[in-house]
Every structure is written in C-alpha cells, then in structure tokens.
Amino acid sequence: MSDITLTRTTIRPNTSVAWFQTPSAVLDYINATYRFGSGDLRKSEFMLSEDRLSLTMASTWSSVETHAAFMADPIVAANMTAMDAYNTENNITVILGTL
C-alpha cells in the first residue's frame, strides 16, 4: 500500500467567523493513536489563503484503509459530527479532495 494525501478545505464567509476548534483532548488522542502510536498519520499541513477566508488541511496517511479506520473511530466520528454542525451553523463550506 502506498501513502495517500487527502485535503479538507474550509471556506468561511468572513474573517469574523472563527474556524472550528477541535478540543485538545481529541487532538492528543489522534496524535497518540494515529501519528505516534501506529504511525498511520504521516503528516498534516495547514495552508491559510492570503485573504484568510480559506483554510486547507492536507493529511498524509499510510493507506486509504487506515484513513477509513480513523474516520470510523468513535472519538474521531464524534468530533467530525461536531465540526460539521458548527460549519453548517456558521455558513462554512467544506471541500474534500486528494493530492
């Protein structure tokens, strides 16, 4: 299996709308389990557009299957549900892709 890089771009309506903030306990769990634990999350990069309205996260995974397992993790899934609700409530658009 080869690495895969996935992107998630969020576009907010203006700079007064804050980005969703994943709780630090969830970030700690993701790092301990997927980055430093299994090593399946190879790297994450964030790119903010010049107008500060678009934020893109590119994450590189060891395989499509390991990313699917990550997304199925109940802690990750609950965070994604909270993020999706926040984005909808705040008119933030999400575009998913690959590199």
PASEBA-1860 file (N, C-alpha, C; in nm, 3 decimals):
! residues 99
1> MSDITLTR> 0.083/-0.118/0.000/0.000/0.000/0.000/0.087/0.124/0.000 ~ 0.038/0.227/-0.068/0.116/0.350/-0.073/0.043/0.462/0.000 ~ 0.120/0.560/0.041/0.064/0.674/0.112/-0.038/0.747/0.026 ~ -0.135/0.810/0.092/-0.235/0.892/0.024/-0.248/1.023/0.099 ~ -0.257/1.134/0.025/-0.275/1.265/0.087/-0.415/1.315/0.055 ~ -0.488/1.347/0.161/-0.625/1.396/0.149/-0.630/1.541/0.194 ~ -0.717/1.619/0.131/-0.731/1.759/0.168/-0.873/1.787/0.217 ~ -0.881/1.881/0.307/-1.009/1.932/0.357/-0.995/2.083/0.359
9> TTIRPNTS> -1.068/2.150/0.269/-1.063/2.296/0.261/-1.193/2.351/0.319 ~ -1.180/2.442/0.414/-1.296/2.509/0.472/-1.291/2.655/0.430 ~ -1.407/2.706/0.391/-1.417/2.844/0.343/-1.522/2.916/0.427 ~ -1.478/3.017/0.498/-1.571/3.090/0.585/-1.621/3.216/0.514 ~ -1.738/3.266/0.554/-1.796/3.381/0.485/-1.720/3.512/0.508 ~ -1.656/3.525/0.623/-1.575/3.644/0.652/-1.481/3.611/0.768 ~ -1.388/3.699/0.793/-1.285/3.669/0.895/-1.335/3.684/1.038 ~ -1.457/3.734/1.057/-1.510/3.741/1.194/-1.570/3.606/1.237
17> VAWFQTPS> -1.585/3.513/1.144/-1.633/3.379/1.176/-1.511/3.294/1.211 ~ -1.510/3.240/1.331/-1.397/3.158/1.377/-1.401/3.019/1.313 ~ -1.284/2.961/1.294/-1.276/2.823/1.249/-1.318/2.732/1.364 ~ -1.368/2.613/1.332/-1.396/2.513/1.434/-1.265/2.475/1.503 ~ -1.270/2.462/1.635/-1.151/2.422/1.711/-1.173/2.282/1.768 ~ -1.095/2.187/1.719/-1.100/2.053/1.775/-1.046/2.059/1.918 ~ -1.119/2.002/2.014/-1.070/2.005/2.154/-0.932/1.941/2.167 ~ -0.851/1.996/2.256/-0.714/1.946/2.272/-0.711/1.800/2.315
25> AVLDYINA> -0.810/1.754/2.389/-0.813/1.612/2.428/-0.828/1.522/2.306 ~ -0.905/1.568/2.208/-0.922/1.491/2.084/-0.793/1.494/2.003 ~ -0.731/1.610/1.994/-0.602/1.620/1.922/-0.497/1.531/1.987 ~ -0.492/1.532/2.120/-0.397/1.446/2.191/-0.423/1.298/2.159 ~ -0.550/1.260/2.158/-0.587/1.122/2.126/-0.544/1.085/1.983 ~ -0.572/1.174/1.888/-0.534/1.148/1.747/-0.383/1.133/1.735 ~ -0.310/1.223/1.798/-0.163/1.215/1.791/-0.111/1.087/1.855 ~ -0.164/1.052/1.973/-0.116/0.933/2.044/-0.153/0.804/1.969
33> TYRFGSGD> -0.269/0.803/1.908/-0.318/0.681/1.844/-0.271/0.666/1.700 ~ -0.279/0.772/1.622/-0.257/0.760/1.478/-0.124/0.816/1.429 ~ -0.072/0.917/1.495/0.055/0.975/1.450/0.172/0.902/1.516 ~ 0.175/0.903/1.648/0.289/0.844/1.719/0.267/0.698/1.755 ~ 0.141/0.657/1.771/0.111/0.518/1.804/0.133/0.426/1.686 ~ 0.041/0.430/1.590/0.051/0.341/1.474/0.140/0.397/1.364 ~ 0.157/0.528/1.361/0.234/0.591/1.254/0.158/0.603/1.123 ~ 0.028/0.573/1.126/-0.051/0.578/1.004/-0.075/0.720/0.953
41> LRKSEFML> -0.083/0.817/1.044/-0.093/0.957/1.004/0.050/1.008/0.988 ~ 0.094/1.018/0.864/0.234/1.052/0.835/0.265/1.199/0.861 ~ 0.174/1.288/0.816/0.196/1.431/0.840/0.067/1.507/0.814 ~ 0.060/1.626/0.872/-0.051/1.718/0.850/0.007/1.856/0.823 ~ -0.050/1.923/0.726/-0.007/2.059/0.693/-0.129/2.148/0.681 ~ -0.117/2.272/0.723/-0.226/2.368/0.712/-0.181/2.485/0.625 ~ -0.270/2.529/0.537/-0.241/2.642/0.449/-0.357/2.740/0.456 ~ -0.329/2.864/0.494/-0.429/2.969/0.504/-0.417/3.059/0.381
49> SEDRLSLT> -0.529/3.087/0.317/-0.527/3.172/0.197/-0.487/3.314/0.235 ~ -0.444/3.389/0.136/-0.400/3.526/0.159/-0.511/3.613/0.217 ~ -0.635/3.590/0.174/-0.747/3.669/0.226/-0.800/3.616/0.360 ~ -0.741/3.506/0.408/-0.772/3.443/0.536/-0.914/3.388/0.544 ~ -0.974/3.359/0.428/-1.108/3.303/0.425/-1.108/3.152/0.401 ~ -0.999/3.101/0.350/-0.990/2.959/0.315/-0.875/2.894/0.391 ~ -0.906/2.782/0.457/-0.805/2.707/0.531/-0.805/2.564/0.479 ~ -0.689/2.520/0.432/-0.677/2.384/0.379/-0.585/2.302/0.468
57> MASTWSSV> -0.634/2.183/0.504/-0.553/2.088/0.578/-0.523/1.972/0.484 ~ -0.397/1.940/0.468/-0.356/1.823/0.390/-0.298/1.721/0.488 ~ -0.356/1.602/0.487/-0.307/1.497/0.577/-0.266/1.377/0.494 ~ -0.148/1.325/0.525/-0.095/1.209/0.454/-0.108/1.086/0.543 ~ -0.172/0.982/0.486/-0.199/0.856/0.557/-0.125/0.743/0.490 ~ -0.099/0.637/0.566/-0.026/0.522/0.513/-0.106/0.447/0.407 ~ -0.240/0.459/0.409/-0.324/0.394/0.308/-0.467/0.446/0.320 ~ -0.546/0.419/0.219/-0.688/0.454/0.222/-0.756/0.381/0.337
65> ETHAAFMA> -0.717/0.257/0.359/-0.778/0.175/0.464/-0.752/0.232/0.604 ~ -0.630/0.281/0.628/-0.603/0.337/0.761/-0.680/0.467/0.783 ~ -0.699/0.543/0.676/-0.780/0.664/0.690/-0.926/0.627/0.717 ~ -0.977/0.524/0.651/-1.114/0.478/0.675/-1.131/0.432/0.820 ~ -1.031/0.363/0.873/-1.036/0.319/1.014/-1.036/0.441/1.107 ~ -0.957/0.541/1.075/-0.954/0.666/1.152/-1.092/0.731/1.153 ~ -1.155/0.742/1.037/-1.285/0.806/1.028/-1.393/0.727/1.102 ~ -1.375/0.595/1.114/-1.471/0.510/1.185/-1.450/0.510/1.336
73> DPIVAANM> -1.338/0.562/1.382/-1.309/0.569/1.525/-1.418/0.655/1.592 ~ -1.482/0.606/1.697/-1.592/0.681/1.761/-1.553/0.820/1.810 ~ -1.432/0.837/1.858/-1.388/0.968/1.906/-1.373/1.065/1.789 ~ -1.314/1.016/1.682/-1.297/1.098/1.562/-1.433/1.129/1.500 ~ -1.520/1.029/1.492/-1.653/1.048/1.432/-1.733/1.152/1.510 ~ -1.726/1.148/1.642/-1.798/1.248/1.724/-1.744/1.388/1.699 ~ -1.614/1.400/1.684/-1.553/1.530/1.655/-1.596/1.579/1.517 ~ -1.600/1.489/1.419/-1.643/1.527/1.284/-1.789/1.572/1.284
81> TAMDAYNT> -1.873/1.506/1.361/-2.014/1.545/1.371/-2.025/1.686/1.430 ~ -1.948/1.713/1.535/-1.948/1.846/1.596/-1.896/1.950/1.498 ~ -1.792/1.917/1.423/-1.735/2.009/1.325/-1.835/2.038/1.214 ~ -1.900/1.935/1.164/-1.998/1.954/1.057/-2.113/2.043/1.103 ~ -2.161/2.022/1.226/-2.270/2.104/1.279/-2.226/2.250/1.294 ~ -2.106/2.270/1.345/-2.052/2.406/1.361/-2.040/2.474/1.225 ~ -1.984/2.402/1.128/-1.965/2.460/0.996/-2.099/2.497/0.932 ~ -2.198/2.411/0.944/-2.330/2.440/0.889/-2.391/2.563/0.956
89> ENNITVIL> -2.383/2.567/1.088/-2.438/2.679/1.164/-2.372/2.812/1.130 ~ -2.245/2.807/1.091/-2.168/2.929/1.065/-2.142/2.953/0.917 ~ -2.217/2.884/0.831/-2.206/2.903/0.685/-2.065/2.882/0.632 ~ -1.998/2.782/0.687/-1.863/2.746/0.641/-1.877/2.630/0.544 ~ -1.822/2.647/0.425/-1.827/2.545/0.321/-1.706/2.453/0.333 ~ -1.727/2.325/0.305/-1.617/2.228/0.312/-1.602/2.160/0.176 ~ -1.477/2.151/0.129/-1.445/2.083/0.004/-1.339/1.977/0.036 ~ -1.370/1.852/0.003/-1.276/1.742/0.025/-1.206/1.707/-0.106
97> GTL> -1.080/1.665/-0.097/-1.006/1.628/-0.217/-0.885/1.543/-0.186 ~ -0.808/1.517/-0.288/-0.683/1.441/-0.275/-0.572/1.517/-0.348 ~ -0.450/1.489/-0.311/-0.333/1.545/-0.381/-0.261/1.434/-0.453
END
